[in-house]
Amino acid sequence: ERLFEAPIARLGTRERARFAEGYRVLFELLDETVFAAMTRRQLLAVSREIEDRAYRVGTGTLRVSFQTFSTFESQLDVYRSLADDTELDIHVHAAADWTPPPIAGITYHEVENEAVERYWALAFDGGPEGTHPCGLLARERSDGYCGFWTDDPALVAELSDELASA
């Protein structure tokens, strides 16, 4: 549990870089591990690793589900940096309870599926060569979240396809 208590820093900062390699190794070791319950902060640490990988690769498609657009509001700076500093094709899927500002490189998708609102999801296709795919899917429960993260290309593609079709 202490490994998931790393400082959560902005993309590309020196503080983030200092911890990135150790956490990348951790995520590789725990790949294909299903977690029973995680806190919001722990999931944010995993999400930041996925976002940081997309940032480092710089191209490809990143799909994220924020449950609601108002939840996405607190992440605007992170996603603005992703869009401004890379050539990523970013898709944000959420229920429309707030109108996010237009940002070049980000496409918003209003989700009307109540089931999607219970999930925290990210899917990065790994770039044009597909060599660095990663994804996270977690369902909100009363005791935290239950789900998995993966580097498996087939699972990441399936997650991305499900988000796209929601």
C-alpha positions as CSV (number, residue, x, y, z in Angstrom):
1,E,0.0,0.0,0.0
2,R,2.9,2.4,0.7
3,L,4.1,2.0,-2.9
4,F,0.8,3.7,-4.1
5,E,1.4,6.7,-1.8
6,A,3.9,8.3,-4.1
7,P,3.6,12.0,-4.6
8,I,1.2,12.7,-7.5
9,A,3.0,15.3,-9.6
10,R,2.3,17.1,-12.9
11,L,3.4,15.4,-16.1
12,G,7.0,15.8,-17.0
13,T,8.1,17.5,-13.7
14,R,11.5,16.6,-12.1
15,E,9.7,15.3,-9.1
16,R,7.7,12.9,-11.3
17,A,10.8,11.8,-13.2
18,R,12.6,11.0,-9.9
19,F,9.9,8.4,-9.0
20,A,8.9,7.3,-12.6
21,E,11.4,4.5,-13.1
22,G,10.7,2.8,-9.8
23,Y,7.0,3.0,-10.3
24,R,7.2,1.8,-13.9
25,V,9.0,-1.3,-12.7
26,L,6.3,-1.8,-10.0
27,F,3.5,-1.5,-12.6
28,E,5.2,-4.0,-14.8
29,L,5.6,-6.5,-11.9
30,L,1.9,-6.1,-11.0
31,D,0.6,-6.3,-14.5
32,E,-2.3,-8.7,-14.9
33,T,-3.0,-8.3,-11.1
34,V,-6.6,-7.7,-10.2
35,F,-7.0,-5.5,-7.2
36,A,-9.8,-6.0,-4.7
37,A,-10.1,-2.5,-3.4
38,M,-8.2,0.7,-3.9
39,T,-8.6,4.2,-2.8
40,R,-9.2,7.2,-5.1
41,R,-5.6,8.4,-4.5
42,Q,-4.1,5.0,-5.4
43,L,-6.1,4.9,-8.6
44,L,-4.9,8.4,-9.4
45,A,-1.3,7.2,-9.0
46,V,-2.0,4.4,-11.6
47,S,-3.8,6.9,-13.8
48,R,-0.9,9.3,-13.7
49,E,1.5,6.5,-14.8
50,I,-0.7,5.8,-17.8
51,E,-1.1,9.5,-18.7
52,D,2.7,9.9,-18.3
53,R,3.4,7.0,-20.6
54,A,1.1,8.6,-23.2
55,Y,2.9,11.9,-22.7
56,R,6.3,10.2,-23.1
57,V,5.3,8.4,-26.3
58,G,3.6,11.6,-27.6
59,T,1.4,10.1,-30.2
60,G,-1.5,7.6,-30.3
61,T,-5.0,7.6,-28.8
62,L,-5.8,8.1,-25.2
63,R,-9.4,7.4,-24.1
64,V,-10.6,8.2,-20.6
65,S,-13.8,8.0,-18.7
66,F,-14.3,10.5,-15.9
67,Q,-17.8,9.4,-14.9
68,T,-19.0,13.0,-15.1
69,F,-17.5,16.1,-16.8
70,S,-17.5,17.9,-13.5
71,T,-15.1,15.2,-12.2
72,F,-12.9,16.0,-15.3
73,E,-12.8,19.7,-14.4
74,S,-10.2,19.1,-11.7
75,Q,-7.9,17.4,-14.3
76,L,-8.1,20.2,-16.9
77,D,-4.5,21.3,-16.4
78,V,-3.2,17.8,-16.8
79,Y,-5.1,17.2,-20.0
80,R,-4.4,20.6,-21.4
81,S,-0.7,19.8,-21.0
82,L,-1.2,16.4,-22.7
83,A,-3.0,18.1,-25.6
84,D,-0.6,21.0,-25.9
85,D,2.7,19.2,-25.5
86,T,1.9,16.1,-27.6
87,E,0.2,14.9,-30.8
88,L,-2.1,12.6,-28.8
89,D,-5.7,12.1,-29.9
90,I,-7.5,12.4,-26.6
91,H,-11.1,11.4,-26.0
92,V,-12.9,12.2,-22.8
93,H,-16.0,10.2,-22.1
94,A,-18.4,11.4,-19.3
95,A,-21.9,12.2,-18.3
96,A,-22.8,15.8,-19.1
97,D,-23.3,17.6,-15.9
98,W,-20.9,20.4,-16.8
99,T,-19.6,21.9,-20.1
100,P,-15.8,21.5,-20.4
101,P,-14.0,24.2,-22.4
102,P,-12.8,23.4,-25.9
103,I,-9.2,22.3,-26.0
104,A,-7.4,21.5,-29.3
105,G,-6.5,17.8,-29.3
106,I,-9.3,16.8,-27.0
107,T,-12.7,15.4,-28.2
108,Y,-15.5,15.2,-25.6
109,H,-18.1,12.4,-25.7
110,E,-21.3,12.7,-23.8
111,V,-22.2,9.4,-22.3
112,E,-25.8,8.6,-21.5
113,N,-25.1,5.1,-20.2
114,E,-25.5,5.0,-16.4
115,A,-23.2,1.9,-16.2
116,V,-20.3,4.0,-17.5
117,E,-20.7,6.5,-14.7
118,R,-19.7,3.9,-12.2
119,Y,-16.3,3.2,-13.9
120,W,-12.9,4.9,-13.9
121,A,-11.2,4.0,-17.1
122,L,-8.2,4.9,-19.2
123,A,-6.9,3.2,-22.4
124,F,-3.8,4.3,-24.2
125,D,-3.1,2.4,-27.5
126,G,0.6,2.7,-27.1
127,G,1.3,5.0,-30.0
128,P,1.5,4.3,-33.8
129,E,3.5,1.2,-33.3
130,G,1.4,0.0,-30.4
131,T,4.5,-0.9,-28.4
132,H,3.4,0.8,-25.1
133,P,-0.3,0.1,-24.6
134,C,-1.8,0.3,-21.1
135,G,-5.2,0.6,-19.5
136,L,-7.1,0.8,-16.3
137,L,-10.7,-0.2,-15.5
138,A,-12.1,0.2,-12.0
139,R,-15.7,0.1,-10.8
140,E,-16.7,2.3,-7.9
141,R,-18.0,0.4,-4.9
142,S,-18.9,1.5,-1.3
143,D,-15.5,0.3,-0.1
144,G,-13.4,1.8,-2.8
145,Y,-12.8,0.5,-6.3
146,C,-12.5,-3.0,-7.8
147,G,-10.8,-3.6,-11.1
148,F,-7.5,-4.0,-13.0
149,W,-4.8,-2.3,-15.0
150,T,-2.9,-3.9,-17.9
151,D,-0.3,-3.6,-20.6
152,D,-1.9,-6.4,-22.6
153,P,-2.6,-5.0,-26.1
154,A,-5.8,-7.0,-26.7
155,L,-7.3,-5.9,-23.3
156,V,-6.4,-2.3,-23.9
157,A,-7.9,-2.4,-27.4
158,E,-11.1,-4.0,-26.0
159,L,-11.3,-1.3,-23.3
160,S,-10.8,1.4,-25.9
161,D,-13.4,0.0,-28.2
162,E,-15.9,-0.2,-25.3
163,L,-15.3,3.4,-24.4
164,A,-15.7,4.5,-28.0
165,S,-19.0,2.6,-28.4
166,A,-20.5,3.8,-25.1
